[in-house]
Amino acid sequence: MRKTGIRQPQKTCFSLPARLLSVGLFFVAGLAGAAPPFDAAFDATLERYALPGLAVGVIEDGEIVYRRTAGELEAGGGQAIDADTLFKIASNSKAMTAAVLARLVDAGKLKWDDPVIRHLPDFRMYDPWVTQHMQVRDLLIHNSGLGLGAGDLMLWPEPNRFTRADIIAGLAHLKPTHSFRSHYAYDNLLYVVAGEVAAAAGGAPYDTLVRRELFEPLGMARCQVGQWNRRQVGNVAQPHARTAAGNKVIREDGDVVPDITSMAAGGIRCGLDDMLTWIGAWLDPRRYPGWLSEVQRRAAWTAHMPMPVSRRMREWDDTHFSAYGYGWRLSDVDGQWKVAHTGTLAGMYSSVILLPDRKVGIVILINGEGEAARTALGQALTKHYTRPGDATQTVARHADALAAERAEVVASRELIDTRGRRPASAREMRDWLGRYRDPWFGEVDICGGGDRVTFAAARSPMLTGRVMRVGERWLVDWHEDSVDAEAWLAFFAGPPVGLKLSHVDPDADFSYDYQDLDFQRVGDCR
């Protein structure tokens, strides 16, 4: 039975000093009618998508007008999610990394137009000219010339053995797909670099800076960054995958949560109340005078890099412009200014939506497979403000539209049927067995005996799987169920023998950037 958790749709004063917010002291007043449409959207999302857990909060004009949670930390575990439950906020961490840098700019410790190599002398891009001219600001706006998600296999799937130094070294081997500053393509690696720039300029590790510059002055007492103890902190939601038997925990945290390499790009965890504090600090600067200058606030929400306007944005939101700021996405929705971002990791989804001119903010946190749920719910809540009184703007309507979009995409794909796969034998793969190396990803072994051949990545142990044969082609069936992007293997006669990877499913997550790998055989199986 699904736990319903807590529902707190009270209007709560949100203009208290940080010292009071940090210990959870709130004034409570009547709601005045805001809860019913939000409750309907919340309930519809839970029912439609069978989520293991959901937390939603809404701010209007400095006050929390809606705050509700439902579900469990672990499906079937009996521990209810509440407003302090920690979720992976994933790429909503990027705005926090940008804010740390902005605070350092305010303090005179760096400038946005500083060359990156001024702070990180070992930093290298593939093109030496780009190395010399890339500025700190360029790390945040996805204009590097790298392809979508380039090098993300050094970050995910977690856990892996790549360090931040490995990422800085690996960037020099990632070939650009476009010229510098000419094209938007979302990346994560350069946010990791941005975190290291902050550490170099700020004189402390990235996680220390986040606590010092954000969590402490804003009173975000539950948020976690760096290494921390899950048992001591407590109340930590776990990611889930949806299976035929229901929601199943994947990639469960151990007792100690490590300081992961991807921290500055997507590794921070927060609860609903702290995320409401975070967006409240952006919506109403008067709440924390002196925390961030008006100059830096404007810089964060300036359109630094144009982004495409999708068909969905045009049809759903009448959007005319879209751009990236410093850790934020900027657009117009129904004639109103929107500042937002999403966060996505395996089994965890987050969304932050701000309508600054109305001083409205929305937070959505999900600990299951929730991409469509996040979109449908976010649209319904946003439309409450941008199209007030429009009864058609429901979760069901947006969910149906997303399902139709997905069906259209699936119908247009010519997918190869892999159900006839069989295990590859060492004998039929004898010309291809051995150790392979890619300049940034490192070594993989394609080895085995009899009817079993295994692909095993040295620095990313979750990328281990059995090589299968489909007709005349080879693919890797990963051992770990949560690694859901199977790869085709294409070998090339040498010398040396080469190997390329590509997605079996063309809709696979872009962070499995197989197309950026270029292996050469460097030795025989051990």
N, C-alpha and C positions, 0 to 999 in steps of 0.2 A: 504494500500500500504506500502511495506517495505521501510523504510528510508535507504538510502545508506550511510549516515554519511559522514566522511571525508576520503580522500585518500591522503597520503603524502609519496610517494615513493622516496623522495629525499635522497641523501647520505648526512649524517649530521656528522660533526666532533664530536667525543665522548670522546676526551681526554682533556676536560676542567676542571679547578678546581671546587671543590664542590660548592664554593660560587657563581660561574656563573651558574652551572647546576641547582642550587636550585631556581634561578629566571628565568630559561627557556631561557637563551641566547645561541644560537647555531650559528655556521658558516654553511652555506649551499653551497654545491657544486653539480656538475652534477652526475647523477646516474650511467652512464656507463653500462647500460644494465641489471641491476640486477632485475628490477621491473617485466618484463613480466611474467616469470615463477611463481613468487610469486603471482602476480595478478590473474593468472589463477587458482592457488590453492585456493586462498582466495574466488574468485567468485564461484568456484565449490563447496566449503564447504557450503557457504551460501545457494546456490540453492538446494543442495542435502538434507540438514538437516533443512532448513527453520528456522534458528536460529533467536531469537529476537535481539541478539547483538553479535558482534565479534570484538576483538581487537588483532592485530598481529604486532610484531616487530622483526627485525632481526639485529644482529650486526655482522660485519665482521672486524677483525683486528682493533678493537677499534672504529669503525665508525658505526653509524646506517645507514644501506643501505635500510631498508624497514620499513615503519611505516604506518599502515592503520587501520581504524576503520569503522564499519558500524552498523546500527540498532539503537535502542532506549533504554533509561533507563528503560522504561516500555512500553511494546508493545501497540501501539495505542496512546501513550501519547504525541508524537510529540517532545520529547526532545532527540536530537541526542547524541549518544555516541561519545566521543572524547578521545584523548590521556591522559586526566586527569581524566576521569571517573573512579570512584572507583568500583572495583570488589572484591568479596570475593576470596582470593587466596587459601583458605582452607589449605590443608596440605603442600603447599609451604611455609606456616608459620614455618614449622619444621626447615628448614635450618636457618631461622632467629633466632629461639630459640637457636639452636646450636651455631650460631655466637655470640650471647650474652654471652653464657657460655665460648666460646673460648676467647672472650675479657677479661672476668674475670680471666681466666687462665693466659693470658698474664700479667694481672695486679697483679698476685700473690694472688688473693683472694680465689682461690680454685684450686684443682688439678683434673685431669680426673679420677685418681684412688682413690680419696677420697671416703670413705663409705658414702652412702646417709644419714645414720643416724647421721653423724657428723654435717650435716647442718639441717636436719629435724629429731629431736629425736623421734617424734611420728610416723615416717614412719614404716609400717609393711607390709610384704608379708605373704602369707599363710604359707610358710615354714620358721620357725625361722632362719634356717641356711642361707637362701637366704636373709632375712632381714639384717643379720649381714654382708654379703659379697657383696651385690649389690653396685656397684660403680656408680659414676656420669655418666661415659661413658656408662654403661649398660642401662641407661634410654633412650638413643638415638638410639639404634641399634637393637631393637626388638628381644632380645634374652632371655627374662625374664622367659620363660617357660609357660607363659599364652597363651591361645588359641587366634585365630584370632579375633581381635576386642573385646576382653574380657572387659566387663564393660562399653562398649560404650553407653549403655542406660542411663548412668549417664551424658552423654554429649549431646546426640541427641535423639529424635528431640527437637529442641529449639522452644520456651523458656521452661525452666524447673526450678526446685527449688533446684537442687543439687549445693553445693558449692565445692570449692577446698578442704576444710577440709573434706567434705563428701567423696570425691574421695580417699584421703589418708587413711581415715578410712575404706572405702569399699574394698580396695585392699587386706586387710587381710582375706577377705571372698571369694576371687576368687580363685578357685582351679586350679592349673596348669594342663596343658595337656602334658607337656614334662618337662624334667629336665632342670635346669638352664644352660644357655649358650650352649645348645645342638641343638637348633632348631630355625629357623627364623619363626616368626609369627607377622605380623604387628599389632601394638597396638597404641593407642592414649593416654591412661591414664598416661603412664609413661612420656610422654612429658609435661603433665600438672604438674606432680611432678617435672620435670626438670625446669619448669618455677618457681616453688616455691623454688627450690634449688638456682636458680639464684637470686631470691629476697632475700633469707636469706644471701647468700654470698655477694651480691652487696649492701645490705643495703637500698633497695628501692623496691617498687612494680614492678612486671614484666613489666607492660606497661610503667612505667617510665624508666626502663632500656632499653627497646627496642627503645624508643625515644632518650635516651642519647647515647647509644652505636651504634645504626644503623642509624636511620632516620636523626639525626642532623649531624653527621660527614660525611655521604654520600650525604646529600642534598636531601633526599627523602621526600620532603615537603608535598606531598598530602597524603601519607600513614597514616592510622588510626589504633590505637590500644587502648584498654581500653574503657572507656565510652566517647562518643562524640555526638555532636548534628548534626543530619542529615541535618536539615534546614540551619544551619550556615555553615557547610562544603560544602553542595550542590554537585550536579553532581554525584549521587550515583546510580549505576545500581541495579535493583531489580531482584531476581531470578524468573524463569518462569518454568511452567510445560506445556507440549504440550497436548492439548486437541483436540477433534474433531472440535472445533470452532477456533482453533489456539492457539497461545502462551498465557498463562494466568499467571499473577503474583501470586506467592505463598509466604507465610511468609514475607509479606511486612514489612519493617522497620517502626517503629514509629518515632516520632520526635527526641527521644533520643535513640541512639544505646547503649545498656548496656555493661558493662565489663563482657563478658560471660565467664563461667567457662572453656571453651575449648580454650581460647585465645592462649595459648602456643602451642597447638596441631594443630589448624586450624582456628584461629579467626581473623587474620590480613586482612586488606583490602588495596589495592594499585591500582593505575592506570598504564597504559601501560608505560608512560614515567618513572615513578619511578621504575618499574620492570626492564626496560632497564638499568637504573642506577645501580640497584642491581646486575644484572648479569655482567655488565661492570666492577664493582668493583672486581668481582671474576676472570674474564677473564684477566684483566690487573692490577696487584697489583701496578704498578707504578702510577696509577691514584690517589691513596689515600695512599701515603707512611705513614707507621706507624699505619694505621688503624688496621691491623691484621698481626701478624708475619708470616713468612714463615713456621715456625714450626706448627702453628695452621692451616694454610691453608692446609698443607700436612695431618694433622690429620683429618680434615674434609673430605678429599677426599681419605682417606685410606680405603681399604676393610676390615672393622672390623667384618662383619658378612656375611657369604656366603648366597646367595639367589638362589632359583631354576632358571634354564634357561628353559623357556616355549617353547612349540613347535612353537608358533608364532615367538618368538625371534630367534630361530634356522632357521626357514624357511624364514622369512622376512629379517633378519639382519645378518645372519651367526654368531650369538653370541656364544662365547665360555665361558664367565664368567659373573657372575652377583653377586653383593654384595651391602651391605648397609654401608655407611659411617656415618658421623654425620649430619643427616638431608638430605642426598643426596643418590640417587641410582647410582651405578657405573656399567658400562658394556662396552663391545666392540660392535661396529656396523660396519660391512664391513671392519674390520681391524683397525678401528679408536676408540679412547677412547671417551666414552660418559659419562657425568655427568648430571643427570636429576632428576626431580620429577614431580608428578602430584598433583592436588588438586581437591577434590570432595565434594560438599555439595549439598543439595537439590536445584536443579535449578541453580547451579553455578559450572563451571569447569575451571581449569587452568592447564597450562603445561609450564615447563621451561626445555629447552634442551640445553646443552652446549657441544661443541666439543673443549675442551681446547687446544689441540695441533694445531688447526687451528684458535683459538681465534674467534670462531663462537658461537653465542648465539641466541636462539629463545624463544619468549614469546608468549603464546596463552591464551586469556581470553575470556570466554563465559558466558553469563547470561541466559542460557536456558539448556534444556536437551541435553547435548553435549558430552557424553562419546565417542560415535563412531566418532563424528565430530572432537574432539580433537585428537583422535588416527590417523585418516586418514590424517588430515591436518599436524600433527606433522611428520608423516612418509614422506609425500610428500616434506615438507620443508627440513627435514634432508637428504633425498636422493639427493637433489640438490647438497649437499656437499660430501656425501659419495659415490654416484654413479653418478658423473657428466656426463651429456650427455645421460643418460638412460631415454628415452622418455616414457618408460612404467611406471615410478614411479609417477603415478598421484593420485589425491584424489579419482577419480572414481574407479581406480583399488583397492585401499586399502579399500574403502567403500564397494565394491562388495565382497571382501574377508571377511570383518567383518560380512556382512549380511549372507554369506554362513556359517561362523563359528556359528553364532547365530542360524541359521536354523538347523544345525547339532545338537547343544545342545538341542534345543527344541524337535527335533524328538527323541532324546534318553531319554527324561524324561517321566516318567509315572505319569502324573499329575491327581489328583482327580478332577472330574468335580464338582465345587461348585455352579453351576448355579441353582441347585434345593434347595438352602438354604432357610430357613424360620426363622422368629424370634423365639428364644427360649422363653418358658413361665416360669414364676416363679414356677409354680406347678411342671413341669417336672424337674426343676433344684433344687427342694427344698433341696435335700441332699447335695448340693454343695454351696448354697448361704452363704455368710459371708464375714468377713474381713480376708485377707491373708497377710503374711509378709515374705519377703525375706531379708536375713541378710544385703545385700548391697543396694538393690533397694528400700527397704522400703515396705509400705503397698499399697495394692490394695483392692478395694471393688468390690464384685460381688453380686450385689443387684438389687432389682426391685420388681415389682408387675404386675399381669395380664400377658399380652403377651410381656412385655418388661423387659429384664434383661440387666444391664449395667456393663461393666468392666471399672473401673476408677482408675488410678494410682495417689496416693496422691502427689508425687513429680515430676511427669511428666504429666502435665494436657493434653498434646496432645495425650497421650495414653489413650484415652477414647473412648469407642465404644460399639456398641450393640452386645450382644452375639447371635449368629445364630446357627441353627442346620442343619447339613448336614448328613443325614442318622443317624448313631449312634454317630456321632462326633459333637464337638462344636468348633466354631471359633469366633474370634472377628472381626467385620466389623468396622474399625476405623471411627469416625465421620469426622476427618480431611482428605481431599482428598490427601494432600501431604504426609501423612503417608501411604505408599503404601505396607508395608510388613505385610499382615494379619497373624494372629497367630492362630494355633490350641491350644485348651485347653485340657489337659489331667488330670483328677482328679484321686486321689488315696485314697482309704478308709483308715481311721486312726485306732486308734487315734495317732496323730492328722491327719485330712484330709490334703492331699498334693495336689499340683498343679504344673504341668510342662507346658512350652510353647515350641512350635516349629514352623518353617516357613511353611505356606501353599505353598508358591512358593520357591522351593529349590534354586533359583537364587537370592533371595532377598539380599539386601545389608547386608554385614556382620556386620555392626554396630548395626543392630537389633539383639543383641546377646541373643536371647530368651533361647538358650541352657544353658546359665550360671545362669538362674534363678531357684530357688528351694524354692517355697512357702509352707508355712504351715498355716492352718487356725488358727487364734488367737482369733476369737470372732464372734458374730452374727452381722448381719446388724444393723446399728444404726436406 
